[in-house]
Amino acid sequence: MTRPRGNPDASPHCPICGYNLHGLPSLHCPECGHKIQSAAEREYAEWLAPANAPDRRRILLDRFLIVCGLACFVVGAWLTTKGMKALPGISAYLRFRSVAGSTLLSLAALAYYYYCEEDMVRPCVVVGVLWLLAGLGLLVVG
């Protein structure tokens, strides 16, 4: 039997029974069966602790606001097309180009915030409300 190199006291020991865990292939103590956590597992467990865990109510509120913002976006785009029909001198082709172009710019802005800023709540609400206001304004004018 070969002796492990270095100081045997520096080897990891089981926190339950004190068994020397040097050179074991698994993360279970063969003496008492206790599961030994690696440093990465301990760090992950600490990160998941209640102090670091995201608040469930906050997540639900964020999702609700995103859905509301996207609903305002859809309704606002629909109202915009309805309001533009009532305006004289605007052809169907021009209506389509202006609404499609604005929609693509809005979706591009949302994609930027999703991929670069990782925050979708404020952009979705702002874009949705702006589209809703634009649609309502065109309906009132027309």
N, CA, C and O atoms as a MOPAC input file, in Angstrom:
PM7 MOZYME 1SCF
protein

 N      0.85000 1    -1.17600 1     0.00000 1
 C      0.00000 1     0.00000 1     0.00000 1
 C      0.89200 1     1.23400 1     0.00000 1
 O      1.83900 1     1.31900 1     0.78100 1
 N      0.58900 1     2.19100 1    -0.87700 1
 C      1.39700 1     3.40800 1    -0.93400 1
 C      0.80100 1     4.45000 1    -0.01600 1
 O     -0.41000 1     4.52800 1     0.19200 1
 N      1.67300 1     5.22200 1     0.50500 1
 C      1.27800 1     6.26400 1     1.42800 1
 C      0.99900 1     7.54600 1     0.66400 1
 O      1.76000 1     7.88300 1    -0.24400 1
 N     -0.08200 1     8.29000 1     1.00000 1
 C     -0.36300 1     9.53500 1     0.29600 1
 C      0.72700 1    10.55700 1     0.54700 1
 O      1.29800 1    10.64200 1     1.63400 1
 N      1.00100 1    11.33900 1    -0.50800 1
 C      2.02000 1    12.37700 1    -0.37300 1
 C      1.51100 1    13.52600 1     0.47800 1
 O      0.30800 1    13.75900 1     0.58600 1
 N      2.43900 1    14.22800 1     1.07100 1
 C      2.08400 1    15.41700 1     1.83700 1
 C      1.66900 1    15.08400 1     3.25400 1
 O      1.78400 1    13.94500 1     3.70600 1
 N      1.19600 1    16.07400 1     3.92400 1
 C      0.78100 1    15.96300 1     5.31400 1
 C     -0.58200 1    15.25700 1     5.38200 1
 O     -1.54700 1    15.75200 1     4.80000 1
 N     -0.68800 1    14.11400 1     6.07800 1
 C     -1.97100 1    13.42000 1     6.14500 1
 C     -3.03800 1    14.23100 1     6.87400 1
 O     -4.23200 1    14.03600 1     6.64600 1
 N     -2.61100 1    15.13600 1     7.74600 1
 C     -3.59000 1    15.95900 1     8.46100 1
 C     -4.21000 1    17.01300 1     7.55000 1
 O     -5.27700 1    17.54200 1     7.86200 1
 N     -3.54800 1    17.33300 1     6.41000 1
 C     -4.08000 1    18.32400 1     5.48600 1
 C     -5.14000 1    17.72400 1     4.56400 1
 O     -5.82200 1    18.45600 1     3.84800 1
 N     -5.28200 1    16.39700 1     4.57500 1
 C     -6.29300 1    15.74500 1     3.73800 1
 C     -7.68300 1    16.06300 1     4.27700 1
 O     -7.84400 1    16.33400 1     5.46600 1
 N     -8.69600 1    16.02800 1     3.39500 1
 C    -10.06000 1    16.27800 1     3.87700 1
 C    -10.55300 1    15.13200 1     4.74400 1
 O    -10.24000 1    13.96700 1     4.50100 1
 N    -11.31700 1    15.48000 1     5.74300 1
 C    -11.88500 1    14.49700 1     6.65500 1
 C    -13.40200 1    14.65100 1     6.67800 1
 O    -13.93300 1    15.74000 1     6.45700 1
 N    -14.08500 1    13.55000 1     6.94900 1
 C    -15.54100 1    13.57300 1     7.06100 1
 C    -15.92400 1    14.41200 1     8.27700 1
 O    -15.37900 1    14.20200 1     9.36000 1
 N    -16.86900 1    15.37500 1     8.11800 1
 C    -17.24400 1    16.20400 1     9.26000 1
 C    -18.04900 1    15.43700 1    10.31100 1
 O    -18.20200 1    15.92600 1    11.43100 1
 N    -18.56400 1    14.25400 1     9.98400 1
 C    -19.37800 1    13.48200 1    10.92500 1
 C    -18.51300 1    12.52000 1    11.74500 1
 O    -18.52900 1    12.54700 1    12.97500 1
 N    -17.75600 1    11.66600 1    11.03700 1
 C    -17.00600 1    10.63400 1    11.75400 1
 C    -15.49200 1    10.87100 1    11.75500 1
 O    -14.77300 1    10.17000 1    12.46600 1
 N    -14.98700 1    11.83700 1    10.97900 1
 C    -13.57000 1    12.14000 1    10.95700 1
 C    -12.74500 1    11.23200 1    10.05900 1
 O    -11.51700 1    11.29700 1    10.11000 1
 N    -13.36100 1    10.39100 1     9.24000 1
 C    -12.64300 1     9.48100 1     8.35500 1
 C    -11.83200 1    10.27700 1     7.32600 1
 O    -12.31500 1    11.27200 1     6.78500 1
 N    -10.59200 1     9.83200 1     7.05700 1
 C     -9.73500 1    10.50600 1     6.08900 1
 C    -10.25700 1    10.21400 1     4.68700 1
 O    -10.32100 1     9.05300 1     4.28300 1
 N    -10.63300 1    11.25800 1     3.93500 1
 C    -11.25600 1    11.10400 1     2.62700 1
 C    -10.27900 1    11.26300 1     1.47800 1
 O    -10.70200 1    11.39800 1     0.33000 1
 N     -8.98600 1    11.25000 1     1.75600 1
 C     -7.97800 1    11.45000 1     0.71800 1
 C     -8.04900 1    10.34600 1    -0.33500 1
 O     -7.99100 1     9.16000 1    -0.00800 1
 N     -8.17800 1    10.75000 1    -1.62100 1
 C     -8.13600 1     9.81400 1    -2.73000 1
 C     -9.42200 1     9.06100 1    -3.00600 1
 O     -9.42700 1     8.15700 1    -3.84100 1
 N    -10.51000 1     9.40000 1    -2.33700 1
 C    -11.77000 1     8.70500 1    -2.59500 1
 C    -12.38100 1     9.19700 1    -3.90400 1
 O    -12.38600 1    10.40000 1    -4.16500 1
 N    -12.90100 1     8.28100 1    -4.73500 1
 C    -13.47600 1     8.69300 1    -6.01700 1
 C    -14.87600 1     9.29000 1    -5.88500 1
 O    -15.30600 1    10.02600 1    -6.77300 1
 N    -15.58900 1     8.99800 1    -4.81900 1
 C    -16.95900 1     9.49700 1    -4.68200 1
 C    -17.01500 1    10.54400 1    -3.57100 1
 O    -16.05300 1    10.75400 1    -2.83200 1
 N    -18.16000 1    11.18300 1    -3.48400 1
 C    -18.35900 1    12.21100 1    -2.46900 1
 C    -19.14400 1    11.66900 1    -1.27300 1
 O    -19.81600 1    12.43000 1    -0.57600 1
 N    -19.06200 1    10.35900 1    -1.03300 1
 C    -19.69800 1     9.74800 1     0.12600 1
 C    -18.62600 1     9.15600 1     1.02600 1
 O    -17.67600 1     8.53200 1     0.55200 1
 N    -18.78600 1     9.35400 1     2.30900 1
 C    -17.85100 1     8.78000 1     3.27800 1
 C    -18.11500 1     7.27300 1     3.36000 1
 O    -19.24900 1     6.86100 1     3.60000 1
 N    -17.08700 1     6.45300 1     3.16500 1
 C    -17.31500 1     4.99600 1     3.23200 1
 C    -17.55900 1     4.50500 1     4.66100 1
 O    -18.06800 1     3.40300 1     4.86300 1
 N    -17.19900 1     5.31300 1     5.63800 1
 C    -17.35000 1     4.90900 1     7.03400 1
 C    -18.79200 1     5.10500 1     7.52400 1
 O    -19.39500 1     4.18500 1     8.07600 1
 N    -19.33200 1     6.30100 1     7.32000 1
 C    -20.66700 1     6.59700 1     7.86000 1
 C    -21.71300 1     6.85400 1     6.77300 1
 O    -22.90200 1     6.91900 1     7.08600 1
 N    -21.30600 1     7.00400 1     5.49500 1
 C    -22.25000 1     7.21100 1     4.40500 1
 C    -22.66600 1     8.65500 1     4.19700 1
 O    -23.52200 1     8.94000 1     3.36000 1
 N    -22.07000 1     9.56600 1     4.94800 1
 C    -22.41200 1    10.98600 1     4.82500 1
 C    -21.99200 1    11.51500 1     3.45300 1
 O    -20.89200 1    11.22900 1     2.98100 1
 N    -22.88100 1    12.29400 1     2.81500 1
 C    -22.55300 1    12.87100 1     1.51400 1
 C    -21.70200 1    14.12000 1     1.75400 1
 O    -22.10900 1    15.04300 1     2.46000 1
 N    -20.53100 1    14.12500 1     1.15700 1
 C    -19.60700 1    15.24700 1     1.28700 1
 C    -19.85600 1    16.20900 1     0.13500 1
 O    -19.89100 1    15.79900 1    -1.02500 1
 N    -20.02700 1    17.47800 1     0.45200 1
 C    -20.24400 1    18.48200 1    -0.58600 1
 C    -18.90900 1    19.03200 1    -1.06900 1
 O    -18.00100 1    19.29200 1    -0.27900 1
 N    -18.81000 1    19.20200 1    -2.37400 1
 C    -17.62400 1    19.85700 1    -2.91100 1
 C    -17.74000 1    21.34900 1    -2.66900 1
 O    -18.79600 1    21.83300 1    -2.26000 1
 N    -16.67600 1    22.07400 1    -2.91600 1
 C    -16.69200 1    23.52000 1    -2.70900 1
 C    -17.70900 1    24.18400 1    -3.63200 1
 O    -18.38800 1    25.12900 1    -3.23000 1
 N    -17.81800 1    23.69400 1    -4.87200 1
 C    -18.77600 1    24.27100 1    -5.81900 1
 C    -20.20000 1    24.01800 1    -5.35300 1
 O    -21.05600 1    24.89500 1    -5.47100 1
 N    -20.46100 1    22.83300 1    -4.82600 1
 C    -21.80700 1    22.52800 1    -4.32600 1
 C    -22.15000 1    23.38500 1    -3.10600 1
 O    -23.28000 1    23.85200 1    -2.97000 1
 N    -21.17900 1    23.58700 1    -2.22500 1
 C    -21.42200 1    24.44800 1    -1.06200 1
 C    -21.71200 1    25.87200 1    -1.49100 1
 O    -22.61200 1    26.51800 1    -0.95300 1
 N    -20.94200 1    26.37200 1    -2.47300 1
 C    -21.13800 1    27.73800 1    -2.95000 1
 C    -22.51700 1    27.89000 1    -3.58400 1
 O    -23.19000 1    28.89900 1    -3.37300 1
 N    -22.93800 1    26.89900 1    -4.35700 1
 C    -24.25300 1    26.93100 1    -4.98700 1
 C    -25.35800 1    26.87300 1    -3.93300 1
 O    -26.36400 1    27.57200 1    -4.05100 1
 N    -25.17700 1    26.04800 1    -2.91000 1
 C    -26.17400 1    25.95400 1    -1.84300 1
 C    -26.28500 1    27.27500 1    -1.09000 1
 O    -27.38500 1    27.68600 1    -0.72000 1
 N    -25.16300 1    27.94000 1    -0.86100 1
 C    -25.20600 1    29.24500 1    -0.20200 1
 C    -25.89500 1    30.28200 1    -1.08100 1
 O    -26.60900 1    31.15300 1    -0.58300 1
 N    -25.67500 1    30.18200 1    -2.40000 1
 C    -26.31800 1    31.12100 1    -3.31400 1
 C    -27.82900 1    30.91400 1    -3.32400 1
 O    -28.58600 1    31.87100 1    -3.48800 1
 N    -28.27800 1    29.65000 1    -3.14500 1
 C    -29.70800 1    29.36000 1    -3.14100 1
 C    -30.37000 1    29.62500 1    -1.79500 1
 O    -31.57700 1    29.43400 1    -1.65300 1
 N    -29.61300 1    30.05100 1    -0.83000 1
 C    -30.16800 1    30.30800 1     0.49400 1
 C    -31.28500 1    31.34900 1     0.38900 1
 O    -31.28600 1    32.15500 1    -0.54200 1
 N    -32.22700 1    31.34400 1     1.32200 1
 C    -33.36400 1    32.26800 1     1.23400 1
 C    -32.97000 1    33.73800 1     1.12400 1
 O    -33.70600 1    34.52500 1     0.52800 1
 N    -31.83500 1    34.12100 1     1.67900 1
 C    -31.42500 1    35.52300 1     1.59300 1
 C    -31.07100 1    35.90700 1     0.16100 1
 O    -31.25800 1    37.06000 1    -0.22800 1
 N    -30.56300 1    34.96200 1    -0.63100 1
 C    -30.16300 1    35.24800 1    -2.00400 1
 C    -31.21700 1    34.85300 1    -3.03000 1
 O    -31.12800 1    35.25800 1    -4.18900 1
 N    -32.20500 1    34.07500 1    -2.63000 1
 C    -33.21500 1    33.60200 1    -3.57500 1
 C    -34.11400 1    34.75600 1    -3.99700 1
 O    -34.45100 1    35.60600 1    -3.17200 1
 N    -34.50700 1    34.80100 1    -5.27300 1
 C    -35.40900 1    35.85900 1    -5.71400 1
 C    -36.78300 1    35.69600 1    -5.08000 1
 O    -37.24600 1    34.58000 1    -4.84300 1
 N    -37.41600 1    36.81000 1    -4.81500 1
 C    -38.72900 1    36.81600 1    -4.18900 1
 C    -39.76900 1    36.33500 1    -5.19900 1
 O    -39.85000 1    36.85500 1    -6.31200 1
 N    -40.55600 1    35.34800 1    -4.80900 1
 C    -41.55700 1    34.77300 1    -5.71000 1
 C    -42.60200 1    35.81800 1    -6.12500 1
 O    -43.03000 1    35.84900 1    -7.27900 1
 N    -43.00500 1    36.66300 1    -5.18900 1
 C    -43.98200 1    37.69700 1    -5.53300 1
 C    -43.41400 1    38.68400 1    -6.54200 1
 O    -44.13300 1    39.15300 1    -7.42300 1
 N    -42.13600 1    39.00000 1    -6.42100 1
 C    -41.50400 1    39.91800 1    -7.36100 1
 C    -41.44200 1    39.30200 1    -8.76400 1
 O    -41.65700 1    39.99400 1    -9.75800 1
 N    -41.15000 1    38.01300 1    -8.83700 1
 C    -41.11300 1    37.33300 1   -10.13000 1
 C    -42.49700 1    37.33600 1   -10.77300 1
 O    -42.62700 1    37.60300 1   -11.96800 1
 N    -43.53800 1    37.03900 1    -9.98000 1
 C    -44.89700 1    37.04200 1   -10.51500 1
 C    -45.31600 1    38.43400 1   -10.96300 1
 O    -45.97700 1    38.58000 1   -11.99100 1
 N    -44.93900 1    39.46100 1   -10.20300 1
 C    -45.25800 1    40.83500 1   -10.59200 1
 C    -44.54800 1    41.21000 1   -11.88700 1
 O    -45.14300 1    41.83300 1   -12.76600 1
 N    -43.29100 1    40.83700 1   -12.00500 1
 C    -42.54500 1    41.12200 1   -13.24700 1
 C    -43.20100 1    40.44900 1   -14.44900 1
 O    -43.35000 1    41.06700 1   -15.50300 1
 N    -43.59000 1    39.18700 1   -14.29400 1
 C    -44.24300 1    38.48300 1   -15.40000 1
 C    -45.57200 1    39.13100 1   -15.75700 1
 O    -45.90500 1    39.26500 1   -16.93400 1
 N    -46.32800 1    39.53200 1   -14.74500 1
 C    -47.61000 1    40.19700 1   -14.99100 1
 C    -47.41000 1    41.51000 1   -15.74200 1
 O    -48.14700 1    41.80800 1   -16.68300 1
 N    -46.42100 1    42.29300 1   -15.33100 1
 C    -46.15600 1    43.56600 1   -16.00300 1
 C    -45.69100 1    43.35300 1   -17.44200 1
 O    -46.05700 1    44.12800 1   -18.32600 1
 N    -44.89800 1    42.32400 1   -17.68800 1
 C    -44.46200 1    42.02400 1   -19.05800 1
 C    -45.65300 1    41.65600 1   -19.92800 1
 O    -45.76200 1    42.12300 1   -21.06100 1
 N    -46.55000 1    40.82000 1   -19.40400 1
 C    -47.73800 1    40.43200 1   -20.17100 1
 C    -48.62500 1    41.65200 1   -20.42500 1
 O    -49.14300 1    41.81900 1   -21.52800 1
 N    -48.80200 1    42.50000 1   -19.41700 1
 C    -49.60100 1    43.71700 1   -19.60000 1
 C    -48.96400 1    44.63800 1   -20.63900 1
 O    -49.66700 1    45.20700 1   -21.47500 1
 N    -47.65200 1    44.78700 1   -20.59500 1
 C    -46.96600 1    45.62800 1   -21.56600 1
 C    -47.11000 1    45.09700 1   -22.98200 1
 O    -47.33300 1    45.86600 1   -23.91700 1
 N    -46.98500 1    43.79100 1   -23.14400 1
 C    -47.13500 1    43.20000 1   -24.47700 1
 C    -48.58400 1    43.27500 1   -24.95700 1
 O    -48.83000 1    43.45100 1   -26.15000 1
 N    -49.54400 1    43.14500 1   -24.03900 1
 C    -50.95300 1    43.29600 1   -24.41800 1
 C    -51.23500 1    44.73100 1   -24.85700 1
 O    -51.94600 1    44.95100 1   -25.83700 1
 N    -50.68700 1    45.70000 1   -24.14200 1
 C    -50.83900 1    47.10900 1   -24.55000 1
 C    -50.20000 1    47.34100 1   -25.91700 1
 O    -50.72200 1    48.10500 1   -26.72800 1
 N    -49.08700 1    46.69300 1   -26.16600 1
 C    -48.40400 1    46.80000 1   -27.45800 1
 C    -49.30700 1    46.31000 1   -28.58600 1
 O    -49.44700 1    46.98200 1   -29.60800 1
 N    -49.91800 1    45.14300 1   -28.40500 1
 C    -50.78100 1    44.56500 1   -29.43700 1
 C    -52.03000 1    45.42100 1   -29.64000 1
 O    -52.39900 1    45.72300 1   -30.77500 1
 N    -52.67600 1    45.80900 1   -28.54600 1
 C    -53.88400 1    46.63900 1   -28.65400 1
 C    -53.54000 1    47.99700 1   -29.25800 1
 O    -54.29300 1    48.51600 1   -30.08100 1
 N    -52.41400 1    48.57500 1   -28.85700 1
 C    -52.00200 1    49.86500 1   -29.40900 1
 C    -51.70500 1    49.78800 1   -30.89700 1
 O    -52.05400 1    50.70400 1   -31.64100 1
 N    -51.06500 1    48.71100 1   -31.34600 1
 C    -50.80200 1    48.55100 1   -32.77700 1
 C    -52.10800 1    48.40000 1   -33.54700 1
 O    -52.25300 1    48.95500 1   -34.63600 1
 N    -53.05100 1    47.66100 1   -32.99400 1
 C    -54.35100 1    47.49600 1   -33.63800 1
 C    -55.11100 1    48.82500 1   -33.69000 1
 O    -55.69600 1    49.16600 1   -34.71800 1
 N    -55.10300 1    49.56700 1   -32.58900 1
 C    -55.77100 1    50.88000 1   -32.57000 1
 C    -55.09700 1    51.85100 1   -33.52500 1
 O    -55.76300 1    52.69100 1   -34.13100 1
 N    -53.79100 1    51.74300 1   -33.66300 1
 C    -53.06900 1    52.62000 1   -34.58700 1
 C    -53.51700 1    52.37000 1   -36.02100 1
 O    -53.74000 1    53.31600 1   -36.77600 1
 N    -53.64900 1    51.11500 1   -36.39600 1
 C    -54.10600 1    50.82000 1   -37.76600 1
 C    -55.55000 1    51.26200 1   -37.96000 1
 O    -55.90600 1    51.74800 1   -39.03400 1
 N    -56.38400 1    51.10200 1   -36.94300 1
 C    -57.77500 1    51.56100 1   -37.03800 1
 C    -57.82900 1    53.08300 1   -37.13000 1
 O    -58.60000 1    53.62800 1   -37.92100 1
 N    -57.02800 1    53.76600 1   -36.34000 1
 C    -57.02300 1    55.22600 1   -36.35100 1
 C    -56.46600 1    55.79500 1   -37.63900 1
 O    -56.91600 1    56.83900 1   -38.11000 1
 N    -55.48900 1    55.11200 1   -38.21000 1
 C    -54.90900 1    55.59800 1   -39.46400 1
 C    -55.86600 1    55.42000 1   -40.64100 1
 O    -55.76600 1    56.15400 1   -41.62400 1
 N    -56.78500 1    54.46900 1   -40.56500 1
 C    -57.76400 1    54.28600 1   -41.63500 1
 C    -58.68600 1    55.49900 1   -41.73800 1
 O    -59.15300 1    55.84400 1   -42.82300 1
 N    -58.94100 1    56.13400 1   -40.61000 1
 C    -59.86200 1    57.27300 1   -40.60600 1
 C    -59.20500 1    58.54800 1   -41.11100 1
 O    -59.90400 1    59.50000 1   -41.45900 1
 N    -57.86900 1    58.59000 1   -41.16100 1
 C    -57.19200 1    59.79900 1   -41.62600 1
 C    -57.26000 1    59.88200 1   -43.14400 1
 O    -56.96900 1    58.90200 1   -43.83000 1
 N    -57.64600 1    61.05500 1   -43.68500 1
 C    -57.71800 1    61.18400 1   -45.13900 1
 C    -56.32200 1    61.30500 1   -45.75700 1
 O    -55.41000 1    61.86500 1   -45.14900 1
 N    -56.17100 1    60.78200 1   -46.95300 1
 C    -54.93300 1    60.94000 1   -47.69500 1
 C    -53.84900 1    59.94700 1   -47.37200 1
 O    -52.74600 1    60.05900 1   -47.90700 1
 N    -54.11600 1    58.97200 1   -46.51400 1
 C    -53.10500 1    57.96400 1   -46.18700 1
 C    -53.51900 1    56.65600 1   -46.84500 1
 O    -54.57000 1    56.09700 1   -46.52800 1
 N    -52.70300 1    56.18100 1   -47.74400 1
 C    -53.02200 1    54.95300 1   -48.45900 1
 C    -52.77900 1    53.73400 1   -47.56800 1
 O    -52.11200 1    53.82000 1   -46.53700 1
 N    -53.33000 1    52.61100 1   -47.98900 1
 C    -53.14700 1    51.36600 1   -47.23300 1
 C    -51.67700 1    50.97300 1   -47.19500 1
 O    -51.19200 1    50.46300 1   -46.18500 1
 N    -50.97200 1    51.20800 1   -48.28800 1
 C    -49.55400 1    50.87500 1   -48.34900 1
 C    -48.75300 1    51.70700 1   -47.34600 1
 O    -47.87400 1    51.17700 1   -46.66600 1
 N    -49.04700 1    52.99100 1   -47.25100 1
 C    -48.35000 1    53.86700 1   -46.30200 1
 C    -48.68000 1    53.47800 1   -44.86400 1
 O    -47.81300 1    53.49500 1   -43.99000 1
 N    -49.94800 1    53.12600 1   -44.62900 1
 C    -50.33900 1    52.66800 1   -43.28100 1
 C    -49.54500 1    51.42400 1   -42.90300 1
 O    -49.00100 1    51.32600 1   -41.80300 1
 N    -49.48900 1    50.47600 1   -43.83900 1
 C    -48.76200 1    49.23200 1   -43.57000 1
 C    -47.29100 1    49.50900 1   -43.30800 1
 O    -46.72200 1    48.97000 1   -42.35800 1
 N    -46.67000 1    50.33500 1   -44.12800 1
 C    -45.24100 1    50.62300 1   -43.95300 1
 C    -44.96000 1    51.30200 1   -42.62400 1
 O    -43.99100 1    50.95900 1   -41.94700 1
 N    -45.79000 1    52.25800 1   -42.24400 1
 C    -45.51500 1    52.98800 1   -40.99800 1
 C    -45.73100 1    52.09800 1   -39.77500 1
 O    -44.92300 1    52.11800 1   -38.84600 1
 N    -46.81400 1    51.31800 1   -39.76600 1
 C    -47.07100 1    50.44700 1   -38.61400 1
 C    -46.05200 1    49.30200 1   -38.56900 1
 O    -45.55500 1    48.96400 1   -37.49500 1
 N    -45.74000 1    48.70800 1   -39.71500 1
 C    -44.77100 1    47.60500 1   -39.74100 1
 C    -43.37900 1    48.09200 1   -39.33700 1
 O    -42.68400 1    47.41500 1   -38.58000 1
 N    -42.97400 1    49.25000 1   -39.83100 1
 C    -41.66500 1    49.79000 1   -39.45800 1
 C    -41.57200 1    50.10800 1   -37.98000 1
 O    -40.57000 1    49.80500 1   -37.33300 1
 N    -42.61600 1    50.71700 1   -37.45100 1
 C    -42.62400 1    51.03300 1   -36.01400 1
 C    -42.64500 1    49.77000 1   -35.17000 1
 O    -42.00500 1    49.70900 1   -34.12000 1
 N    -43.37400 1    48.76800 1   -35.62400 1
 C    -43.42200 1    47.50300 1   -34.89600 1
 C    -42.05200 1    46.83900 1   -34.87900 1
 O    -41.61200 1    46.34200 1   -33.84300 1
 N    -41.38400 1    46.83000 1   -36.01800 1
 C    -40.05000 1    46.22400 1   -36.07600 1
 C    -39.05200 1    46.97400 1   -35.19400 1
 O    -38.21900 1    46.35600 1   -34.53100 1
 N    -39.13700 1    48.29700 1   -35.18700 1
 C    -38.24200 1    49.06800 1   -34.30300 1
 C    -38.53400 1    48.76800 1   -32.83000 1
 O    -37.61400 1    48.63800 1   -32.02300 1
 N    -39.80200 1    48.66300 1   -32.49400 1
 C    -40.15600 1    48.34400 1   -31.10400 1
 C    -39.66100 1    46.96200 1   -30.71500 1
 O    -39.11800 1    46.77700 1   -29.62600 1
 N    -39.84400 1    45.99500 1   -31.60000 1
 C    -39.37000 1    44.64000 1   -31.30100 1
 C    -37.84600 1    44.57700 1   -31.23400 1
 O    -37.28900 1    43.82400 1   -30.43400 1
 N    -37.17700 1    45.36000 1   -32.06600 1
 C    -35.71300 1    45.40900 1   -32.00500 1
 C    -35.24900 1    45.99700 1   -30.67000 1
 O    -34.28400 1    45.51700 1   -30.07700 1
 N    -35.94100 1    47.03700 1   -30.20400 1
 C    -35.58800 1    47.62500 1   -28.90200 1
 C    -35.80400 1    46.62200 1   -27.77700 1
 O    -34.98100 1    46.51700 1   -26.86800 1
 N    -36.91300 1    45.88500 1   -27.83700 1
 C    -37.16900 1    44.87200 1   -26.80700 1
 C    -36.13200 1    43.75600 1   -26.85500 1
 O    -35.69900 1    43.26500 1   -25.81300 1
 N    -35.73100 1    43.35200 1   -28.06400 1
 C    -34.70100 1    42.31700 1   -28.19200 1
 C    -33.37300 1    42.80600 1   -27.62600 1
 O    -32.65400 1    42.04400 1   -26.97900 1
 N    -33.04600 1    44.06800 1   -27.86500 1
 C    -31.80300 1    44.62600 1   -27.31500 1
 C    -31.83500 1    44.55800 1   -25.78800 1
 O    -30.87600 1    44.10500 1   -25.16500 1
 N    -32.93100 1    45.00600 1   -25.19100 1
 C    -33.00700 1    44.98800 1   -23.73100 1
 C    -32.97700 1    43.56400 1   -23.19800 1
 O    -32.41900 1    43.31300 1   -22.13000 1
 N    -33.57200 1    42.62900 1   -23.93200 1
 C    -33.58100 1    41.24600 1   -23.47400 1
 C    -32.18200 1    40.64400 1   -23.50600 1
 O    -31.77600 1    39.98000 1   -22.55300 1
 N    -31.44600 1    40.86200 1   -24.57900 1
 C    -30.13100 1    40.23400 1   -24.72200 1
 C    -29.00000 1    41.00400 1   -24.06000 1
 O    -28.02700 1    40.40000 1   -23.60800 1
 N    -29.11000 1    42.32400 1   -23.99400 1
 C    -27.99300 1    43.12700 1   -23.46700 1
 C    -28.21200 1    43.59600 1   -22.03700 1
 O    -27.27900 1    43.59700 1   -21.23400 1
 N    -29.41400 1    43.98600 1   -21.71800 1
 C    -29.67500 1    44.54800 1   -20.39300 1
 C    -30.27900 1    43.53400 1   -19.41800 1
 O    -30.22400 1    43.72800 1   -18.20300 1
 N    -30.85300 1    42.45500 1   -19.95300 1
 C    -31.47300 1    41.40400 1   -19.15600 1
 C    -32.58100 1    41.92900 1   -18.24800 1
 O    -32.79700 1    41.41000 1   -17.15300 1
 N    -33.27000 1    42.94800 1   -18.70800 1
 C    -34.39700 1    43.50000 1   -17.96000 1
 C    -35.52100 1    43.73400 1   -18.95400 1
 O    -35.37400 1    44.53600 1   -19.87600 1
 N    -36.62400 1    43.05700 1   -18.78100 1
 C    -37.71600 1    43.17800 1   -19.74200 1
 C    -38.92000 1    43.92500 1   -19.18600 1
 O    -39.81600 1    44.27000 1   -19.95600 1
 N    -38.98000 1    44.18700 1   -17.90600 1
 C    -40.18800 1    44.75100 1   -17.32000 1
 C    -40.40700 1    46.18500 1   -17.80200 1
 O    -41.43300 1    46.48200 1   -18.41300 1
 N    -39.46700 1    47.05600 1   -17.53600 1
 C    -39.65400 1    48.46400 1   -17.91900 1
 C    -39.77900 1    48.64200 1   -19.42100 1
 O    -40.67500 1    49.36500 1   -19.85600 1
 N    -38.92700 1    48.02300 1   -20.24700 1
 C    -39.08800 1    48.21200 1   -21.69300 1
 C    -40.43400 1    47.73800 1   -22.22500 1
 O    -41.02800 1    48.40200 1   -23.07400 1
 N    -40.92400 1    46.60000 1   -21.74100 1
 C    -42.22100 1    46.10300 1   -22.21200 1
 C    -43.35000 1    47.05300 1   -21.82800 1
 O    -44.23400 1    47.33500 1   -22.63700 1
 N    -43.31800 1    47.53200 1   -20.62000 1
 C    -44.37700 1    48.43500 1   -20.16900 1
 C    -44.30000 1    49.75400 1   -20.92900 1
 O    -45.32600 1    50.26900 1   -21.37300 1
 N    -43.10900 1    50.30300 1   -21.08300 1
 C    -42.96200 1    51.59300 1   -21.77700 1
 C    -43.38700 1    51.47600 1   -23.23300 1
 O    -44.15400 1    52.30800 1   -23.71800 1
 N    -42.90300 1    50.45900 1   -23.94000 1
 C    -43.26900 1    50.28700 1   -25.35000 1
 C    -44.76400 1    50.04700 1   -25.48400 1
 O    -45.40200 1    50.61400 1   -26.37100 1
 N    -45.33300 1    49.21500 1   -24.61600 1
 C    -46.77100 1    48.94200 1   -24.66700 1
 C    -47.60700 1    50.18100 1   -24.43000 1
 O    -48.57300 1    50.42800 1   -25.15200 1
 N    -47.24700 1    50.96200 1   -23.42500 1
 C    -48.01000 1    52.17800 1   -23.12400 1
 C    -47.85900 1    53.19600 1   -24.24800 1
 O    -48.83100 1    53.86300 1   -24.60100 1
 N    -46.67300 1    53.33200 1   -24.81300 1
 C    -46.49700 1    54.27700 1   -25.93400 1
 C    -47.34500 1    53.87400 1   -27.14100 1
 O    -47.96000 1    54.73000 1   -27.77600 1
 N    -47.38000 1    52.59800 1   -27.45800 1
 C    -48.21400 1    52.14200 1   -28.57400 1
 C    -49.68800 1    52.36700 1   -28.26900 1
 O    -50.45100 1    52.76500 1   -29.14900 1
 N    -50.09200 1    52.11500 1   -27.03200 1
 C    -51.49000 1    52.32400 1   -26.65400 1
 C    -51.85700 1    53.79800 1   -26.75400 1
 O    -52.92500 1    54.13800 1   -27.26500 1
 N    -50.99100 1    54.66900 1   -26.27700 1
 C    -51.25500 1    56.11100 1   -26.37400 1
 C    -51.30100 1    56.56600 1   -27.83100 1
 O    -52.14100 1    57.38800 1   -28.19800 1
 N    -50.40700 1    56.04000 1   -28.65700 1
 C    -50.41400 1    56.40900 1   -30.07700 1
 C    -51.71400 1    55.95000 1   -30.74700 1
 O    -52.30900 1    56.69800 1   -31.52300 1
 N    -52.14600 1    54.74000 1   -30.45300 1
 C    -53.39700 1    54.24000 1   -31.02200 1
 C    -54.59500 1    55.02900 1   -30.58300 1
 O    -55.46200 1    55.36200 1   -31.39100 1
 N    -54.64900 1    55.33700 1   -29.28100 1
 C    -55.77700 1    56.13500 1   -28.77100 1
 C    -55.75500 1    57.54900 1   -29.35300 1
 O    -56.80300 1    58.11200 1   -29.67000 1
 N    -54.55700 1    58.11900 1   -29.49100 1
 C    -54.45800 1    59.45900 1   -30.07900 1
 C    -54.93500 1    59.49500 1   -31.52200 1
 O    -55.61400 1    60.43500 1   -31.93300 1
 N    -54.58400 1    58.48200 1   -32.28300 1
 C    -55.03800 1    58.42900 1   -33.68100 1
 C    -56.54000 1    58.18000 1   -33.77100 1
 O    -57.19000 1    58.66600 1   -34.69600 1
 N    -57.09100 1    57.43900 1   -32.83700 1
 C    -58.53600 1    57.23300 1   -32.84700 1
 C    -59.27600 1    58.53000 1   -32.53400 1
 O    -60.31100 1    58.81700 1   -33.13500 1
 N    -58.75000 1    59.31000 1   -31.60100 1
 C    -59.39100 1    60.57800 1   -31.22900 1
 C    -59.28100 1    61.56200 1   -32.37400 1
 O    -60.25200 1    62.25600 1   -32.67700 1
 N    -58.12000 1    61.64500 1   -33.02600 1
 C    -57.92200 1    62.57600 1   -34.13200 1
 C    -58.78900 1    62.18200 1   -35.32200 1
 O    -59.37900 1    63.04000 1   -35.97900 1
 N    -58.86500 1    60.86300 1   -35.60000 1
 C    -59.60600 1    60.38900 1   -36.77300 1
 C    -61.04900 1    60.35200 1   -36.51100 1
 O    -61.82600 1    59.97700 1   -37.38800 1

